[in-house]
Amino acid sequence: MLRCPHCNRPLFAATERCPSCHKALHLPNAATTLLQRPAFAWPHERHGLTRLLPDWRVVLQVLPSGACLALPDAPRVLLGRGVGEPGEYLVDLDTYNGYKRGVSRRHCELIRENDHLYIVDLGSSNGTSLNGVSLEAHRRYTLADGDKLILGSMHFGISFFKPDTPSSKSSD
C-alpha cells in the first residue's frame, strides 16, 4: 500500500494530491517501471544449437529460482506482464515479480521462423540483454539453446528440447 510521504496516511488510489494533507504527490507511473541501476550480467559465450525444429519445445528457466516456463508452441509469443490481446500468446511474468524486476507489459517477442527462434525487444523501458549484450529495440536476434536472457533485471536461461520419443516396451 502506498502512503503519503508528507502525512504518512494511506493512499487508496494514485492521485496528484494527497486527499488528507492536499500536498502534491510524485508517485511512480504504474505503466512504467524504471530500474535504479542497470542489471548486471556475466558475459556468456554461445555453445548451443541455433536450429529449432518445428516439433521441439522451448523452455525458459527463471534464474535463480529454477522455475521452468514451457512456452506455447506458437509462431509468436510475447513476454511481459498482464493479459495479451485476443489471439496473442503473452507469458505473464508478474507471477515471478516481473513488475519489481523491471519487465514491461509488452517487453519482448519470441518468434519461431525457418527452424530458428528469434527475440525482438519491443522498446521496453529497461531493456533486454542476450548473453550479457544489450539488444537494440525492434531488431531481431537469433537465440540458441543455453543462451542467457535478461529482461529488465529478470534473468532467464533458454533451452530447446527434442520431443520425447515413445519408448519401446516389450510385452510379457
N, C-alpha and C positions, 0 to 999 in steps of 0.2 A: 504494500500500500504506500502511495506517495503521501508525503507530509509537506506542509508549507515550510520553507526554510526560515521564514520570519517569525511565525507564531506557533509552529510545530503542530498545528491542527491537521487532521486527516483530510485529504483531498479525494473526493469520490469521482471526479471527472477532470480531464485535462482542460484547464481554462487559462485565460491570460492573467486573471487576477484572483487572489485568494478570496473566497466568499466570506471569510471571517475578518481578516485584517485589511482587505482590499488592496494589498500591495501587489506589484507586478511580479509574475512568476516567469521563470525561464526554464520551462520543462523541456526534456528532450522530445523531439518529434517521434511519435510512435511508429512512423513509417520508415524511419532511418535509424540504424544503429551504427555509430561510429566508434571504432576501437580507439582506446587511448594510446596504443602503441601497435606497430605492425607485428604480425605473427612471426615467430622465429621458426625457421625451417632448416634442417640439416640438408645439405646437398645430397642428392640421391641419384646414382647412375642407373640408367635403364638396362635391365638384363633380360626382361621377359619378352614374350612374343607380342607383336603388334597385331597379328592376324586374329580375328574373332569370327569364327564360323557361325552361320545363322542359328544353329541349334545350341550353341554354347551359352552358358549363363554368366551374368556379371554380378559380382558381389562387392559391396562397399563395406569395409570394416571401419567402424568408428574407433579412433585411437584416442586415448589409451584404453578405453573401456573394453574393447574387443567385440562390442555388439556388431552383428552382421546384418546388412540390409541386402536382400536379394532384389535386384532391380527387375521391374516388369519387362517382359520380352516385347518391347515396343520400339518402333524406329526412333522415337524421340522421348526422352524422359527429362523432366525438369527437377532440379534440386533447389530447394528453397524452404519457405515456411508458409503454412496455411493450406488452403484448398485450391486446386487448379481449376481452370475453366472447363466447361463440359468438353469432353473428348480429348483432353490432355492429361498426361500422367505427371503428377507432381509428388515427389517424395518429400513429405513434411519433416523437416529436421528440427522442429520445435520440441519434439519428443526428447531430443538429445541436447537441449539448451541452445538451440540454433540462434535465438534472438540475442542471448547474452554473449554468444561467441561470434557475433557479427555477420551472421548469414542473412542475406537479403531475401525478401519474399520470393523473388524470381532471380536466384543467384546465378545459376549456370544451367546449361543444357547438355545432355549427353546424346549423341546422335550415332545410331548404328547404320552404316552405309558401306557398301562394297567390301564386305568382310573386315571392316575396321570399326573401332569405336573412337569417336571424336568428342572433345569437350569445347564448349564455347562459353566464355564469361559473358553474361548478359548486361554488362555495365553495372555490376554490383558495387555497393558503397565501399566495401572493404577488400575487394579484390579476390582473386583466385591464384594459387600458385601450383605448379606441377613440378615435382622433384626439386623444389627449392627455387624455381624460377617463376617470377611473376608473369601472368598471362596478360596479353593485350586484350582489351574488351572487344567483343564481336569478331574475334579471329578464331579460326578453327585449328585445334591442335590434336594430334593423334595420341591416343592413350595406349599403354602396354600393360600386360599382366605384371603386377608387382609395383606399379607406379604409386607415388605418394601425392595426394591432393591436399590442399588447404583452402577451405572456403572461409574467409574472414580469419578466425583463429581456430577453426574446427578442422582437425586432422583426420584423414582417411587413407586407408590402403585399398587398392583396387585389385581384384582377382578375376581371372577368366576361368571358368570351369567347363570341362567337357561333360556332356550328359552321361549319367550312369548307363552302362550297358547291362542288359539283363544277364545275370549270372546263370550259367548252365547248371541245373540241378539234376542229379541222377535219381531216377525213381527206384525204390526198393522193391 
